[in-house]
Amino acid sequence: MRNKEFWREAIFFTSKDSNLTKSHVKYLESHLAKRVADAKRARLDNGNAPPAAQLPRSDRHAMEEFIENIELLLGALGYRFLEHVEGAISKSEGGAAAGDFICATGNAYATGAPSDEGFVVHKGSTAIGEASPKCPPYVADLRKQLLEEGILVKKGSLLSFAESYVFTSPSAAAAAIAGNSRNGREGWRLEDGRTLKAIEEQLAAVTDPRESRGPRRTRG
């Protein structure tokens, strides 16, 4: 953090037995940095990849368990930068993403699915190459950020998702694809034409306990 003027959050992990050696810490640093890089959900400021320390097999197993506990606790706290984006998408038995939604605008065509973190747009989806002149600043800034991070890359007249990406909402995902403000609940549709809004309302009706009470009896 030395090259930053400020920072807002820091997360520390310690061993209850105070038995972590310098070699253990180097092993943890190396493997955690690799997991962050592989997940591609956060940007690392490390200039070089930290080298892994050589540990006995028993110590390696202990450190892998330590890393699993870190990942579990981070996820519980809402930090998912160690987890692959694909892990947030439910899969059907056939292996394809269950309930894929489509957002098509102009020549752009994107697929995605709701997740417990927001809305995931799949790798290989495309977005409009040039944003609308009336594009809101927040949408323009989001597209610029995705380009700078390599999530979006130029592909002819379009932009292509080089990696799957989790947006905070269906509307943010649709807006980034269309280069303009969009209502994601209306813009994302299944192949049969049903909107995300319609699916959510249908699911809400099914899970509403009032729907299972049956007709009310009235006195004659």
N, C-alpha and C positions, 0 to 999 in steps of 0.2 A: 504494500500500500504506500510505499515511500514516494512513488511518482504521482500520487493523488493528492489534491488539495484537501479533500475531506472524504469520509466514508461514513455510512449510516449503520451498518450491521456487521457483526463479527460472530463467528460460531467457534467455540472451543470444545475439544474433547480431551478428557484425561483418563488415566487408568486409576481405578480405585486402590490398587495395590502399589502404585508408584513404581511399577517395574518395567516401564518402557525405556529401553536404552536408545542411544543415538542411532544405532542400526535399525531398531524397530521403527523409529520415527521416519528415517529415510525410506524404509520399505513402504510405510503407509503413504508418505507424500508421493512417491513414484506411482503407486497403484491407484491412488485417488485421482491424481492428475490425469492418468491414462483413462480412467472411467469417465471423467468429465469431458475429455476430448472425444472419446468414442460416442458419448451420449449426444454431443453437439447441441446442448441446451444452454450453455453458458460460455462466455469468452474468458479464456485463461490469459492472465497478464505475464505468466512465466516466460522469460526470454528463452530458456532452454528447458527441455524435458528433464526433470530430476532423475538421476540414475537410481536404479533399485539396488538396495543393499543385499548382500548374500547372507541368507539366514539358514540355520538348520531346519529340516523338514518340520519338526514339531513347532518351531517358532513361526514358520510360514503359515501353518494351519491356524495358529492362534491369531495371527495378524489378519488372515482372511475372515475369520469369525468377527474380529474387531471391526473390519470394514463393513461387513454385513449389518452389524449393529448400528454403525454410523448411518448407513443408507436407510435403515428402518426408522431411526429416530428423525433423520432429516425429512423423510416423507411424511411422518406424523406432524412435523412442524410446518409442512407446506412447501418445503424446498425439494424440488424434483430434478435438480441438475445432474444427479448421478444415474437417473433412469432414462432409458431410451424412449423416444416419443411413441414408438409403435406399441410400447407396453401399456399406453393409456387407451388403446383402441381394443374394443372387444372383438373377438374373432369367432366366426361360425365354424362348424365342424369341417367345412370344406377348406378352411384356411383363408378365405377372403374376408375382408372387413364386413362385419355384419351391419346391415342398414346403411350402406354408403349413400350419401346425398350428393347431388350434382349442382354446381353453380356455373351456368353458361351465360356469357355476355360478350357480344361481338365475336371475335375469333377465339376468345379465351374459354377454356374448359377445365374445370377443377372438380375434384372429388374430395369428400371429407366425411367426418363422423363426429358426433358429440362425444365428449369424454368427461371424466370427473374433474378435469381441470379447465374445460372450456370447449373449444372446437378445434379438431385436428384436420388440417389440410394435408393430403397425401403428397408424397414425393412424386414428381412428374406432372403435377397439375400446372396449368398455365394461367397467367394473369395479363391484363391489358398492358401493352408496352408503354404507352403514354397516358398519364392521368388526365382527367377532364380539367379544363380551365377553371371549373367551379369546384374542384376537389378541395375539401376542407383541409386546413393545415395539419390536423392530427393524422389524417389518412396519408397525406404526402410525407409526413415525418416517419410514419410507420413503414411505408414502402421504401423510403431512403434507408432506414435502419436495416431492413431485410436485405437490401442490395449490398450495403456495407459489410454485413455479416456473412454474405455468401449464401444466404437462404434462397434468395431470388437471384437468378442469373439471366442475362440477355440471351434470347433464343429467337433470332430473326426479328420480326416485328413485335414479338411477345416477350414476356418474362416467364421463366420456368422455375418451379420449386426444385432446387437441388436436393433438399431434404424435407422430410415431413416436418410440419411446424404446428405448435399448439398456440392458437389465438385465445384471447381472453373471452371472446364471445363469437357466436355465429355472424353477427353484424360486422365485427372487426375483420373477420376472415373474408366476408363478401365484399367489404369496402376495399380491402387491399387488392383483391382480384379485379374488381371493376374500376379501380382508380377514382372512386367517387363514393359518397355516402350511400349506404344500402341497409335495408331492413333484412337482416340475415334469416329471420324466422320465415320470411316470405321468399327470400332469394334462393335458399337451399331446398331442393326438391328431390324426391325419390324418382326412379325411372318411370313410375306409373303416374307421375305428376303431383302427388301429394306433397304439400309443403311441410317443412319442419314444424311450423306452427300447428298444422292440422294433426300431425303425429303426436305432438306434445299434448294437445287438447284431448285427443283420443285416449292416450295413456292416463291422463289425469282423470278422465271420466271412469275408466276401468278401475282405478285404484281408489276412487272416492267412496268411502264406506256408505255414504248416503244412497249410492246407486244400488246397493244390495239389500236395502231394507224392504223392497217391494212396495206395492201401491198402498196408500193410506186408506184406512177404513173410515167412512163417515157415517154418522147416525142418520137414519131415515126420518 
